Amino acid sequence: MEEPEASSPSSDQIERLCEIAEEAARNHILSKVSKSEVSDLNITVEAGRREKNLIVDVDVEVRLSPLLKDLDAKRLVKEAVGVAFKSAAKFLREDQCHSKR
């Protein structure tokens, strides 16, 4: 996801954005399956500036219990990534509104 620069976010804001996106992805997955049904869950969110853009990368890897044969893990991961990006975009919008005050 690339966001055009409105006002350049600080390092603290970028760190908070990553935390929010990671938490959103994790919460999404755990809202669909119980923690005991997740064998392995890795979520990485990285953000940084390239030229005048903020670049956000979200990587979600999940391994589910073999008992969940009917659950589409790829779809679950895709949804979690989407939720992470939406939460990052929402944070940026809200943060820009607060910083303009």
C-alpha positions as CSV (number, residue, x, y, z in Angstrom):
1,M,0.0,0.0,0.0
2,E,1.3,3.4,-0.9
3,E,0.0,6.5,0.7
4,P,0.9,9.9,-0.7
5,E,2.6,12.2,1.7
6,A,0.3,14.7,3.3
7,S,2.5,15.5,6.3
8,S,5.3,13.1,6.8
9,P,4.6,10.8,9.8
10,S,7.1,10.6,12.6
11,S,9.0,7.4,13.5
12,D,6.6,7.1,16.5
13,Q,3.6,7.4,14.2
14,I,5.0,4.8,11.8
15,E,5.7,2.4,14.7
16,R,2.1,2.9,16.0
17,L,0.7,2.3,12.5
18,C,2.6,-1.1,12.3
19,E,1.3,-2.1,15.8
20,I,-2.3,-1.2,14.8
21,A,-2.1,-3.1,11.5
22,E,-0.6,-6.2,13.2
23,E,-3.1,-6.2,15.9
24,A,-6.0,-5.9,13.4
25,A,-4.7,-8.8,11.4
26,R,-4.3,-11.0,14.5
27,N,-7.7,-10.1,15.9
28,H,-9.3,-10.9,12.5
29,I,-7.8,-14.4,12.4
30,L,-8.6,-15.1,16.0
31,S,-12.2,-13.9,15.5
32,K,-12.6,-16.6,12.8
33,V,-10.7,-19.5,14.6
34,S,-9.9,-20.2,18.2
35,K,-6.3,-19.8,19.4
36,S,-6.1,-23.5,20.1
37,E,-6.8,-24.2,16.4
38,V,-3.9,-22.0,15.2
39,S,-0.6,-24.0,15.1
40,D,1.5,-21.1,13.9
41,L,0.8,-17.4,13.3
42,N,3.4,-14.9,12.0
43,I,2.4,-11.4,11.2
44,T,4.9,-8.8,9.9
45,V,4.1,-5.2,9.2
46,E,6.8,-2.9,7.9
47,A,6.4,0.8,7.0
48,G,8.8,3.3,5.7
49,R,9.2,6.3,3.4
50,R,10.2,6.0,-0.2
51,E,10.6,9.4,-1.8
52,K,7.3,11.2,-0.9
53,N,5.3,8.1,-0.2
54,L,4.7,6.0,2.8
55,I,5.0,2.3,2.0
56,V,3.3,-0.3,4.1
57,D,3.9,-4.1,3.7
58,V,1.9,-6.7,5.5
59,D,2.8,-10.3,5.6
60,V,0.6,-12.9,7.3
61,E,1.4,-16.6,7.6
62,V,-0.9,-19.0,9.4
63,R,-0.8,-22.7,9.9
64,L,-4.1,-24.1,11.2
65,S,-5.0,-27.4,12.9
66,P,-5.5,-30.3,10.5
67,L,-8.9,-30.6,11.9
68,L,-10.0,-27.4,10.1
69,K,-10.1,-29.0,6.7
70,D,-13.1,-27.0,5.5
71,L,-11.6,-23.6,6.3
72,D,-9.9,-21.8,3.5
73,A,-6.6,-20.6,5.1
74,K,-5.6,-18.6,2.0
75,R,-8.8,-16.7,2.1
76,L,-8.4,-16.1,5.8
77,V,-4.9,-14.7,5.3
78,K,-6.1,-12.4,2.4
79,E,-8.9,-11.1,4.6
80,A,-6.5,-10.5,7.5
81,V,-4.1,-8.5,5.2
82,G,-7.1,-6.4,4.0
83,V,-8.2,-5.7,7.5
84,A,-4.6,-4.7,8.4
85,F,-4.4,-2.2,5.5
86,K,-7.8,-0.8,6.3
87,S,-6.8,-0.2,9.9
88,A,-3.5,1.4,8.8
89,A,-5.4,3.7,6.4
90,K,-7.9,4.6,9.1
91,F,-5.0,5.4,11.5
92,L,-3.4,7.7,9.0
93,R,-6.7,9.5,8.3
94,E,-7.5,10.0,11.9
95,D,-3.9,11.0,12.8
96,Q,-3.9,13.7,10.0
97,C,-7.2,15.1,11.3
98,H,-5.7,15.3,14.8
99,S,-2.5,16.9,13.6
100,K,-4.4,19.6,11.7
101,R,-6.0,20.9,14.9
